[in-house]
């Protein structure tokens, strides 16, 4: 009887240990557990393409998934011999901002690479930016129409996985060339310029201690993460708030990209092949 009692106690202890371990069971017994799935979210997709490709891009987004999009007119600023991370050369560009379901993100980027030929340097660029909030009605409609309804945990981008950041510098109109020069001096290949107008910022200006220019130009620079701080420091020194340009400078994390460089595209394809073989 004593042996049976001890056996029952041992079994109960094992069950209790496994329950307490939860998701770590696989690690304990050496078995790889499948990545958990969770409901998907909405992400921001930014694309910089030729104006003639606007319709084609939107058609692709709606074929693969669903997207709520709007477009702005920008100007590419790269020197002809350099890759501009946000469009090639000094020409008119369409900057298209789209809200997309995160669960369809990989499929969207994959199809954009092929049908928009973004794997060819100079054809354009697309990248995604994580969002921290969105209206419930907008999110509900987009997620309901998504092709994929869940997101695998291993595909969720973390800060450690990110390779790029989007640097934004909003400066007084006429000062954007100074901003571009500063960014290039710190290693940026180029950028895209948007024209903008500041709204009534009297309250914020009281706390900042400076009056912002009403007519502004916005420089967008997609930079590798290791170059971000140097570029932002150069921008702050040349066109920051304490300069005549009165620039507001900040950065946003970038998750997935398409069209940046041949090397990055080759790496992306290799990662996709590895995922298929798993």
N, C-alpha and C positions, 0 to 999 in steps of 0.2 A: 504493500500500500504506500509505503514511504517513497519507493522509486516512482510510482505512478504520479504521486502528488508533486514530486520534484519535476517530473517531465512536463506536467501541466503548467507549473509555474514558469519553467524555462520557455515553453511555447508562448505563453502569455507575454513574457518579457520581450521576446523577439517581435511579436506583433506590435507591441507598444512602441518598440524602438523604430520599427519601419514606419509606423504612422507618424511618429514624431519627426522622422527624417524628411518626410514629404518628398519634395522634388529632388532631394539629395540621395535618394535610394539608389539611383543609377550610378552615382559616383561611388557609393559605398560598395556595391557589388560588381563594379566595373562594367556596367552596361550603359551605353549611350542612350539617353532618353530623347524622344522626338521633341522638337521645339514647340512650346505651347502656342496656341492660336488665340487671338483676341479680336474683338470688333475693330474695324478699320476706322480711320479718321480722314479728314480733308487736308490736302496739302496745296501749296502754292507752286505752280509751274510757271517759270519765266522763260520766254523764248525770244531770241533776237534773230530775225531773219529778213530777207529782202521783202519789200512791200508786196511784190508779186506772189509771194509764197504764203501770204496770210490765209487765204481761203483753203489752200491745201493743208495747212497745219490744223485748222479748225475741223476740217473734214476727217482728218486722221484721228483727232481726239474723240470725235463723236462716233467714229467707226469702232474704235478700240474700247471706249468707255463712255464717259460723259464729262462735259466741262463747261463751266461758266466763265467766259473770256471777255476781255476788253483789250484794246490796243492803243499804244501811244507812238508818236513819231519821234525817232531819235536820230543821232548822227554818229556814225562810227568814226574812230579817231586813230586807228593804228597806222603806224608807218607801214608802207607797202611790203617791206621785207620781214615784218614781224607778225606773229599770230596775235590778233586782238581777241582776247577772251570773250568779248561781247560784240562780235561782228568784225568784219574785215574791211580795212581801208576807210578813207574819208568819204562816206556815202550815206545816203538816207537809209535808215533801218526802221523796221517795225518792231517795237517792243511789246510783246503780247503777254499779258498776265492772265493766268487761268487757274481756277479752283478745280482740283481733280480729287477723286477718291484715292487714298493712299494704297489701298489694296490692288489697284490697277496701275500703280506707278511703274513697276518694272516692265509691264507689257507696253505701256505708253512710250517709255524711253526706248525700248527695243525697236518698236515700229517707227518711231521718229528717226532713229539712226538709219534705217534702211530706206523708207519711202521718201524721207526728206534728204537722204544722202548726207546726214550730218557727220558720218564717219570720214567724209572728205573735208580737209581743212579749208575753211573759208565759206562753207555753205550755210553756216549759221550755228547757233548754240542753244541748248535748252538745259535748264537745271531746276531742281526743286528746293523749296525752302519750307521748313516745318512751321506750322501755325500753333499758337497756344490757345486760340479761341476763334469761334465763328458763330454766326446766328443759327439757332436751332432749326429754323425753317429751311435755310439754305443747305445746311449740312444734311438734314433729313432727306431732302430731295435728291442731292447728289449721291449719297450713300445708298439710297434705295435703288438707283439706276446703275450702280456699279456692277461690273461683270463678276468680280470676285467679292464675296461677302465677308471674308475673314482675312487676317494677316498673320503669317507665320512669324513667330517671335524672332527667329534668326535673321529675318529680313528687315527688322526694325533698326534704322540707323541710330547709332549712338555717337556721342561727341568724339569718342576715340576713333571712330570709323571715318569721320569727315576729313576731307582733304582740301576743301576750298571754303572761302568766305566771300560774301558779296560786300564790298566796301562802297558806302554811299557818302558823297560829299556834296552838300547843297550850299552854293556860294552865290555872291552877288553877281547879277548878269554882267558879262564882260570880263569876269575873273576866272572863267573856267579853264582858259589856256594855262594860267598859273597853276591851277590845281592839277591839270594833266601833266605839266612839266615836273611838278613835285612828285607825283605818283611814278612817273617814268624814272626819275632820278633814284628812286628806291627799288626799282626792278619791275614795275608794272609794264606790260607790253602795250597797253592802250586801254580804251574804255568806250562807253557810249554816253552821249550827252542828251539830256532831256531839258526842255524849257519848262519853267514852272513859275507860279506866282504865290507868294506867301499870303496867308490870310491874316485876319486881325489877331496878332499875337501879343497884344499889349500886356496881358497879365503875366504870361511866361517871360516876356522881356524884362519886366520889373524884377523878377527873381534872378534872371541870368545876368542882368546888369548891362545889357547892350541892346541896341535897336537893330533888328534884322532888316535886310534889304527886301523891298516888296517884290521886285522882279528878280528871279533867281534862275540859275542853271544848275542842273544836277548831274554830277559825274558818277557813273556806275563802273566799278572795276571788280572783275572776278579775279581773286588772287589766291595763290596757294597758301595754305594755312601758315607755313613757316615764314612767308613774306608779309603777312598781314600787318603785324605790329610796325615793321619798318615803313611800310607804305602809309599807314595811318599817322605815324609820327611825322613823316615828311609833309603830309597834307596839313596836319595841325600847325606845324611851324610856318608853312608858307601861306595857307589860306584859312587858318582856324579862326575862332571867335575873336581873338585878340589882334587880328590883322584887319586891313581895310576890306578884305573879301568877306569877313564876317561869316565864315563857313561853319556849318554844323556837320560833323563827321561821325558816322557810326558804321557798324558792320552787322551782317546777318549770317547765320550758319547756312551752309549749302549741303544738301544731302547727295542727290545723284545728279550726274552731269552727262551730257552728250554733245559731241562736236568740239571738245576743247583741244585735243591734240591726238596725233596718230598713236603715240605711246600709251596715252590714257585709254583710248578706244580699244587697243589691243589687250590691255590689262582687263578691261571690262568684259571683253569676249571670253578671255581665259577664265575669269571668275564664273561666268554663266555656264561654261562647259563643265566646270567642277561641280556646280550645283546640280546639273543634270545627271552627273555620274554618281552622285551621293545616293 
